[in-house]
Amino acid sequence: MTYDYDVIVIGSGPGGEGAAMQAAKAGKRVAVVDDFPLVGGNATHRATIPSKALRQAIQQMEDTRDFRRVDYPALLQSAASVIGQQVELRRSFYERNGVPVLHGWASFTDPHTLAIKAPSGLIHTSTAAGFVIATGARPYHPPDVDFSHPRILDSDSVLRLNVTPRSMTIYGAGVVGCEYASIFRGLRIKVNLVNTRDRLLAFLDDEIVDALSYHLRENGVLIRHNEEYERVEANDEGVTLYLKSNKQIHSDYLLWANGRTGNSDNMGLEEIDLKRDSRGNIVVNQNYQSAQPHIYAVGDVVGYPSLASAAYDQGRFAAQHLVYGKSDELLVKYIPTGIYTIPEISSVGLTERELTEAKVPYEVGHSLFRSLARAQISGRTVGMLKLLFHRETLAILGVHCFGSQASEIVHIGQAILAQKGEANTLMYFINTTFNYPTMAEAYRVAALNGLNRVRGRSTSHE
């Protein structure tokens, strides 16, 4: 059978872009379908780029202590220019590689045919030998919360807020909730952070989480753990969150940040027997194949790890498998986590809790940023680098960082963690000459601190 395309990719976010570029470079006829008028997906328009640009603007205000123009809508506009630059860049990728972008809503009519409904309402069909679904995810909406009310927001609609609130309640203290707690508190907005669990970001190392919790509280964020909502009531004056513990929290706005749902509905997946879980995530195997072997799914629509960085690689690997029948590459074992709170957090590898449960003999090396010349020069002295390593082999087991540039600093540790044998030891950091003054020097300080713990010596670096 002759198809219109070899590969159709649905969605132009990181996963879709990775798949489309990989297939195009292999000489395949590729098209991308997206219902949004501009390429880039959620990462560019609704999540990663706008929230991080907003966070950066607030970080700069904090650095200069300039809060005379605390205007949330104006800060959103500063993010718009970054989004525009990213859209133009991503659009050029498709043009240079001869990949047409078909704008409209895609739904399967059979395993090899898409009906694409254009914004004008016209519907046309396109066929392909293979497909990659990269439609992302959206904020989870419980049915008893009225998200049509202008004072009840999610992580999408908060980016369209046209006023500067006096107070904000954030329900959900995961990555999104903690990031926005930092953002709004940086604007001197009163913030209530309601956590459904007993601690923040439980997947992180306990010491790093404790540092974040302390910093948020020191900056005035009121954190409530182990709470569940009973109902939400909103009116023209504000929102009241009623908790099952009989607490009531009133604020100008409520930001719901508790969970996400895969964008897999209204795509005709039931018609072609594609399996999904209770959160709308498409079920795939290790090669990102769905129940239909020629239909792949990548990125947030398949769930974990739900990272833009990982989605791009998933798209590339899926396209390799689709084109060649195999992929020699898989996601790395330890994917770095970047959390853009103020200060930010990044980690890769195992935590103390995981090592303790596995009964691994490990030791810890610390470097406090307040002792680093570069941190003192920049004035960003809050934070630390923490290395976890095997007491006997000195192999690096985990790298955890809290503070300015954490998401950049972690990659040095990631590179060593990924090495085999003797290349992955604490001695690399001790025997390597780092530029001075730099934040990277934290690795040498932490490594010496850890080695002296193993040898039972005191050190001026502790």
C-alpha positions as a printed Julia matrix, in Angstrom:
462×3 Matrix{Float64}:
   0.0    0.0    0.0
   1.19   3.52  -0.8
   1.0    6.0    2.06
   1.09   9.8    2.03
   4.01   9.74   4.47
   6.42   7.25   5.95
   5.98   8.79   9.42
   3.44  11.16  10.91
   4.3   12.69  14.26
   1.41  14.03  16.35
   2.62  16.9   18.52
   5.52  19.32  18.08
   6.88  19.44  21.62
  10.31  18.01  22.54
   9.24  14.38  21.98
   7.63  15.13  18.64
  10.52  17.27  17.47
  13.06  14.6   18.41
  11.1   11.95  16.5
  10.48  14.12  13.44
  14.09  15.25  13.11
  15.45  11.73  13.56
  13.12  10.25  10.94
  13.75  13.12   8.5
  17.53  12.74   8.86
  17.05   9.05   7.94
  15.52  10.12   4.63
  11.9    9.37   5.48
   8.9   11.39   4.34
   7.74  12.98   7.58
   4.88  15.28   8.58
   3.97  16.77  11.93
   0.4   17.42  13.07
  -0.31  19.93  15.85
  -3.56  21.56  16.91
  -1.7   24.61  18.24
  -1.01  27.32  15.65
   2.66  27.6   16.66
   5.17  24.77  17.05
   6.86  23.96  20.33
   4.21  22.09  22.31
   3.51  22.44  26.01
   7.19  22.83  26.86
   7.41  26.05  24.86
   3.97  27.56  25.36
   2.52  26.33  28.67
   5.16  24.85  30.93
   8.93  24.75  30.82
   9.87  27.91  28.92
   7.27  30.4   30.25
   7.52  29.33  33.89
  11.33  29.28  33.83
  11.5   32.67  32.1
   9.13  34.01  34.75
  11.26  32.51  37.47
  14.41  34.07  36.02
  12.83  37.54  35.97
  11.91  37.18  39.63
  15.38  35.86  40.49
  16.86  39.02  38.98
  14.51  41.14  41.09
  15.65  39.26  44.18
  19.3   39.75  43.27
  18.89  43.52  42.96
  16.32  43.78  45.76
  14.22  45.86  43.35
  10.54  45.3   44.14
   9.22  48.7   43.1
   7.53  47.28  39.99
   5.98  44.08  41.23
   3.63  43.43  38.33
   2.87  39.82  37.5
   1.3   40.46  34.04
   4.35  42.56  33.03
   6.67  39.76  34.08
   4.65  37.36  31.93
   5.29  39.64  29.0
   9.01  39.31  29.57
   8.57  35.56  29.09
   6.68  36.11  25.82
   9.8   37.29  24.0
  11.65  34.11  24.95
   8.72  32.0   23.74
   8.75  33.86  20.43
  12.46  33.2   19.94
  11.99  29.51  20.73
   9.05  29.18  18.32
  11.05  30.76  15.49
  14.01  28.47  16.17
  11.87  25.32  16.27
   9.94  26.34  13.14
  13.21  26.69  11.26
  14.14  23.09  12.14
  11.06  21.77  10.33
  11.6   24.03   7.33
  15.27  23.11   6.9
  14.49  19.4    7.1
  11.53  19.53   4.71
   8.97  18.49   7.32
   5.52  20.06   6.76
   3.52  21.05   9.84
  -0.19  20.29   9.43
  -2.27  22.37  11.81
  -5.39  20.71  13.2
  -6.73  18.07  15.56
  -5.66  14.54  14.67
  -7.74  11.44  15.3
  -7.32   7.91  14.0
  -9.99   6.49  11.72
  -8.02   3.28  11.22
  -4.52   2.14  12.22
  -2.9    3.91   9.27
  -5.21   6.9    8.69
  -5.63  10.21  10.47
  -8.55  12.6   10.13
  -7.13  16.08  10.68
  -9.66  18.78  11.54
  -8.24  22.19  10.64
  -9.11  25.35  12.63
 -11.49  26.29   9.8
 -13.48  23.13  10.45
 -12.4   21.41   7.26
 -11.32  17.8    7.65
  -8.78  16.05   5.48
  -7.13  12.65   5.84
  -3.49  11.64   5.78
  -2.03   8.15   5.84
   1.32   6.88   7.07
   3.21   3.65   7.54
   4.11   4.64  11.09
   3.14   7.17  13.74
   4.66   8.76  16.82
   2.2   10.23  19.33
   3.81  13.05  21.32
   0.81  15.0   22.53
   2.05  15.71  26.05
  -0.08  16.09  29.16
  -2.28  18.69  30.84
  -3.09  19.56  34.46
  -5.41  17.08  36.16
  -8.86  18.51  36.89
 -10.93  16.75  39.54
 -14.59  16.86  38.45
 -15.8   18.64  41.61
 -13.56  21.7   41.17
 -14.88  24.47  38.9
 -11.93  25.42  36.72
 -14.13  27.71  34.65
 -14.1   30.16  37.58
 -11.5   32.9   36.96
 -10.07  32.58  40.47
  -9.35  28.85  40.19
  -6.19  28.28  38.17
  -3.99  25.48  36.94
  -0.43  25.57  35.61
  -1.74  26.56  32.16
  -4.2   29.29  33.11
  -1.85  30.83  35.71
   0.23  31.99  32.74
  -2.75  34.06  31.56
  -3.47  35.74  34.91
  -3.85  39.48  34.23
  -3.6   40.78  37.8
  -1.09  40.61  40.64
  -2.75  38.71  43.5
  -2.27  39.66  47.13
  -2.5   36.0   48.21
  -2.32  32.6   46.54
  -3.1   29.09  47.77
  -1.3   26.31  45.92
  -2.83  22.85  46.26
  -0.19  20.24  45.54
   3.45  20.49  46.59
   5.14  18.59  43.8
   7.6   20.14  41.37
   5.07  22.58  39.87
   3.65  23.57  43.25
   7.06  24.23  44.8
   8.27  26.18  41.77
   5.23  28.47  41.8
   5.46  28.86  45.58
   8.95  30.31  45.02
   7.78  32.47  42.12
   4.82  34.03  43.91
   6.64  34.5   47.19
   9.42  36.19  45.23
   6.76  38.72  44.19
   5.95  39.25  47.88
   2.57  37.55  47.46
   1.28  35.65  50.49
   1.52  31.94  49.68
  -0.17  28.92  51.27
   1.36  25.66  50.03
  -0.88  22.67  50.74
   0.85  19.3   50.52
  -1.11  16.04  50.33
   1.95  14.13  51.6
   4.1   14.26  54.72
   7.06  16.07  53.12
   7.95  18.03  50.02
   9.34  16.27  46.95
   9.84  12.91  48.64
  11.77  11.52  45.66
  14.67  13.85  46.47
  17.4   13.38  49.04
  16.06  14.2   52.51
  18.75  16.76  53.3
  18.03  18.67  50.08
  14.28  18.63  50.8
  14.9   19.89  54.32
  16.96  22.76  52.89
  14.17  23.69  50.47
  11.51  23.51  53.2
  13.58  25.7   55.49
  14.22  28.24  52.73
  10.55  28.44  51.72
   9.46  28.94  55.33
  12.18  31.52  55.96
  10.83  33.45  52.99
   7.28  33.36  54.35
   5.61  30.44  52.58
   3.13  28.72  54.89
   3.39  24.96  54.27
   0.72  22.52  55.43
   1.53  18.8   55.15
  -0.77  15.75  55.1
  -3.84  17.69  53.99
  -6.6   16.76  51.54
  -9.26  19.02  50.11
 -12.92  18.46  50.84
 -14.31  21.13  48.56
 -13.48  24.42  46.88
 -15.72  27.49  46.88
 -15.0   30.58  44.8
 -16.72  33.92  44.36
 -15.82  37.42  43.18
 -13.89  38.07  46.4
 -11.64  35.02  46.4
 -11.4   31.27  46.92
 -11.87  29.18  50.05
 -10.23  25.78  50.21
 -11.98  23.49  52.71
  -9.73  20.72  54.0
 -10.77  17.37  55.47
  -8.94  18.37  58.66
 -11.61  21.1   59.1
  -9.18  23.86  58.16
 -10.31  26.64  55.84
  -7.82  28.6   53.74
  -9.0   31.77  52.03
  -6.97  33.56  49.36
  -7.4   35.7   46.29
  -6.66  32.78  43.96
  -6.21  29.01  44.07
  -3.58  27.31  41.92
  -4.35  23.6   41.5
  -1.04  21.77  41.01
  -1.92  18.21  41.89
  -1.28  15.77  39.07
  -1.36  15.65  35.27
  -3.36  13.76  32.64
  -2.05  12.44  29.33
  -3.45  14.16  26.23
  -4.8   11.01  24.63
  -8.57  11.52  24.53
 -10.64  12.34  21.45
  -7.95  10.86  19.23
  -9.81   7.71  18.17
  -7.45   5.5   20.16
 -10.31   3.28  21.24
 -11.06   2.56  17.59
  -7.6    1.07  17.07
  -7.33  -0.7   20.46
  -4.57   1.42  21.99
  -4.38   0.87  25.75
  -4.28   3.75  28.23
  -4.02   3.86  32.02
  -6.34   5.68  34.44
  -4.48   8.98  33.93
  -4.7    8.88  30.14
  -1.12   7.73  29.63
  -0.58   5.51  26.58
   0.86   2.12  27.53
   4.11   1.4   25.65
   6.94  -1.13  25.76
  10.65  -0.36  26.18
  10.85   0.67  22.53
   7.91   3.08  22.97
   5.62   0.89  20.86
   1.92   0.86  21.71
  -0.42  -2.11  21.29
  -0.2   -1.28  17.57
   3.5   -1.93  16.82
   3.72   0.75  14.12
   2.29   3.41  16.47
   4.73   4.77  19.03
   4.19   7.19  21.92
   6.75   9.32  23.74
   7.02  12.16  26.24
   4.53  13.13  28.9
   1.7   11.17  27.23
   3.42   7.96  28.39
   4.0    9.23  31.95
   7.32   8.9   33.81
   9.78  10.61  33.75
   7.71  13.52  32.35
  10.72  15.69  31.56
  11.22  17.74  28.4
  14.85  16.61  28.25
  13.88  12.94  28.39
  11.01  13.41  25.92
  13.38  14.61  23.2
  15.55  11.51  23.6
  12.5    9.24  23.72
  11.38  10.73  20.41
  14.77  10.08  18.83
  14.91   6.5   20.11
  11.35   5.74  19.0
  12.06   7.06  15.51
  15.22   4.94  15.31
  13.21   1.86  16.17
  10.43   2.79  13.75
  12.85   3.37  10.86
  15.43   0.64  11.45
  13.46  -1.94  13.45
  15.79  -1.53  16.42
  17.33   1.15  18.6
  20.71   0.66  20.19
  20.07   3.56  22.57
  17.97   3.78  25.7
  17.42   6.54  28.22
  20.34   6.8   30.59
  19.89   4.98  33.89
  20.09   8.14  35.95
  18.25  11.11  34.48
  19.08  14.43  36.16
  16.22  16.2   37.87
  16.04  19.98  37.65
  13.59  21.83  39.9
  13.48  25.56  39.33
  12.59  26.8   42.76
  14.46  29.81  44.15
  17.16  28.61  44.8
  16.98  25.71  42.35
  17.56  22.01  42.95
  19.14  19.36  40.79
  20.11  15.78  41.48
  21.19  12.6   39.73
  21.74   9.1   41.06
  20.73   7.57  44.37
  19.62   9.23  47.6
  20.77   8.47  51.15
  17.42   6.83  51.82
  17.8    4.48  48.85
  21.37   3.59  49.74
  20.44   2.93  53.36
  17.55   0.65  52.34
  19.89  -1.25  50.0
  22.51  -1.51  52.8
  25.2    0.04  50.62
  28.24   1.24  52.63
  28.36   4.87  51.59
  29.79   8.16  52.8
  28.89  11.81  52.23
  30.92  14.77  51.07
  29.58  18.32  51.42
  30.52  21.69  50.01
  28.62  24.67  51.42
  28.26  27.48  48.89
  28.88  30.13  51.53
  32.51  28.96  51.63
  33.09  29.25  47.87
  34.74  32.4   46.54
  32.54  32.47  43.41
  29.36  32.29  45.52
  30.66  35.08  47.75
  31.47  37.23  44.7
  28.01  36.68  43.17
  26.23  37.08  46.5
  24.42  33.76  46.03
  25.75  31.92  49.06
  22.66  29.86  49.92
  23.07  26.2   49.04
  25.36  23.21  48.92
  26.7   20.37  46.81
  26.41  16.88  48.24
  28.26  13.82  46.94
  27.32  10.27  47.92
  30.0    7.65  47.28
  30.92   4.07  48.15
  33.15   3.93  51.23
  35.36   1.16  49.82
  35.56   1.78  46.07
  34.92   5.56  46.26
  32.52   5.17  43.31
  30.12   8.11  42.91
  26.58   6.99  43.76
  24.6   10.23  43.86
  25.0   13.96  43.27
  22.61  16.42  44.91
  22.72  20.19  44.66
  20.67  23.01  46.17
  21.43  26.58  45.27
  22.18  28.97  42.43
  22.99  27.21  39.11
  22.24  23.77  40.59
  20.77  22.51  37.31
  24.03  23.42  35.55
  26.42  22.26  38.28
  24.9   18.76  38.47
  26.04  17.82  34.96
  29.68  17.6   36.02
  28.72  14.94  38.54
  26.41  13.27  36.01
  29.31  12.85  33.56
  31.45  11.1   36.18
  28.56   9.02  37.53
  28.01   7.63  34.03
  31.6    6.39  33.7
  32.64   2.79  34.27
  35.15   1.38  36.72
  37.95   3.59  38.06
  36.8    6.56  35.94
  33.82   6.91  38.3
  35.41   7.67  41.66
  35.76  10.49  44.12
  39.42  10.8   43.1
  38.48  12.41  39.78
  37.28  15.5   41.61
  40.27  15.54  43.95
  42.87  15.18  41.19
  41.24  17.52  38.67
  42.21  21.19  38.56
  39.1   23.39  38.47
  39.05  27.02  37.4
  39.14  29.38  40.38
  36.9   30.98  41.38
  34.01  28.87  40.03
  30.97  27.08  41.38
  32.45  23.89  39.88
  35.11  24.04  42.56
  32.41  22.75  44.9
  33.17  19.26  43.58
  36.77  19.37  44.8
  35.72  20.74  48.19
  32.97  18.12  48.6
  35.27  15.31  47.47
  37.99  16.28  49.97
  35.36  16.59  52.67
  34.09  13.09  51.94
  37.53  11.5   51.65
  38.54  12.93  55.01
  35.41  11.41  56.54
  36.43   7.99  55.23
  39.98   8.42  56.53
  38.82   9.83  59.83
  40.57  13.16  59.41
  39.32  16.63  60.11
  39.63  19.22  57.38
  39.27  22.95  56.95
  36.83  22.2   54.13
  34.26  20.69  56.48
